[in-house]
Amino acid sequence: MVRRAKRNAVLSGIAAVCFATAYVAGVVAAGAYLAPIYGPAMAALLIAAIMLVTGLFFVSVLSFLKYRDRKRKARSQVAKQLTVAAAVSILPQLTKNKGLMITAALGGLAFLAAQALGDDDEGGG
């Protein structure tokens, strides 16, 4: 397993270097193509503007995804609170019967344990 992880890390690193080289070569080629048409300074500004717009696009997509995750987490929290409120509201009826009370207490402990384990998997990023 460690060998596989090392192999994957090395191959991913090599692929990253190849992609970075291809990106730099593409930017240089675009500059070389645009320089005779617009001049070197305008070609550089044009490439910079395109990269800026592209970067802003990706930042806006990331911002939208974070916003959606926050909304989803908030809805999940509301659902958890409603579940707890519903459980607390039926508690007086359960206290009349000792067997039901014990079952409800065990179920509540199992629910809390499952929620605690589920929070670890969500990752707070």
C-alpha positions in Angstrom: 0.0 0.0 0.0 2.9 2.4 0.8 4.6 1.5 -2.4 1.4 2.2 -4.4 1.0 5.6 -2.6 4.6 6.5 -3.4 4.2 5.4 -7.0 1.0 7.4 -7.4 2.7 10.5 -5.8 5.7 10.3 -8.2 3.5 9.8 -11.2 1.2 12.6 -10.1 4.2 14.9 -9.7 5.5 14.1 -13.1 2.1 14.7 -14.6 1.9 18.1 -12.8 5.2 19.1 -14.1 4.1 18.2 -17.7 0.9 20.1 -17.3 2.7 23.2 -15.9 5.2 23.0 -18.8 2.4 22.7 -21.3 0.6 25.7 -19.7 3.7 27.9 -19.8 4.4 26.8 -23.4 0.8 27.7 -24.3 1.1 31.1 -22.8 4.4 31.8 -24.6 2.9 30.6 -27.9 -0.1 32.8 -27.4 2.2 35.7 -26.7 4.3 34.9 -29.7 1.2 34.7 -31.9 -0.3 37.9 -30.7 2.9 40.0 -30.6 3.1 40.6 -34.3 -0.6 41.5 -34.5 -0.9 43.8 -31.4 2.7 44.4 -30.4 4.5 42.8 -27.4 3.0 45.1 -24.7 -0.6 44.7 -25.9 -0.2 41.0 -26.3 1.1 40.7 -22.7 -1.8 42.8 -21.5 -4.3 40.8 -23.5 -3.0 37.5 -22.0 -3.0 39.0 -18.5 -6.6 40.2 -18.9 -7.7 36.7 -20.2 -6.0 35.0 -17.2 -7.6 37.5 -14.8 -11.1 36.9 -16.1 -10.4 33.1 -16.0 -9.2 33.3 -12.4 -12.2 35.4 -11.4 -14.5 32.9 -13.0 -13.0 30.1 -10.9 -13.0 32.1 -7.7 -16.7 32.8 -8.3 -17.4 29.1 -8.9 -15.6 28.3 -5.7 -17.5 31.0 -3.8 -20.8 29.6 -5.1 -19.9 26.1 -4.0 -19.0 27.2 -0.5 -22.2 29.1 -0.3 -24.2 26.1 -1.3 -22.3 23.9 1.2 -23.1 26.4 4.0 -26.8 26.4 3.1 -26.8 22.6 3.0 -25.2 22.5 6.4 -27.6 25.0 7.8 -30.6 22.9 6.6 -29.0 19.8 8.1 -28.6 21.6 11.5 -32.3 22.7 11.3 -33.3 19.2 10.6 -31.3 17.9 13.6 -32.8 20.5 15.9 -36.3 19.6 14.7 -35.5 15.9 15.4 -34.3 16.7 18.9 -37.3 19.0 19.6 -39.7 16.2 18.4 -37.9 13.7 20.6 -38.1 16.0 23.7 -41.8 16.7 23.0 -42.8 13.0 23.3 -40.6 12.5 26.4 -43.5 13.0 28.9 -45.5 10.2 27.2 -42.5 7.8 27.4 -41.9 8.4 31.1 -45.3 6.7 31.9 -43.9 3.4 30.8 -40.4 2.4 32.1 -39.7 0.0 29.2 -40.4 2.7 26.6 -38.3 5.1 28.6 -35.3 2.8 28.6 -35.8 2.1 24.9 -36.0 5.8 24.1 -32.9 6.6 26.2 -30.9 3.9 24.3 -32.2 5.1 21.0 -31.3 8.7 21.9 -27.8 7.6 22.9 -27.4 5.7 19.6 -28.7 8.7 17.7 -26.2 11.0 19.4 -23.3 8.6 18.8 -24.3 8.3 15.1 -24.4 12.1 14.8 -21.0 12.5 16.5 -19.5 10.0 14.1 -21.2 11.6 11.1 -19.8 15.1 12.0 -16.2 13.7 11.7 -16.9 12.6 8.1 -18.3 16.0 6.9 -15.0 17.9 7.2 -15.3 21.5 7.9 -13.8 23.1 4.9 
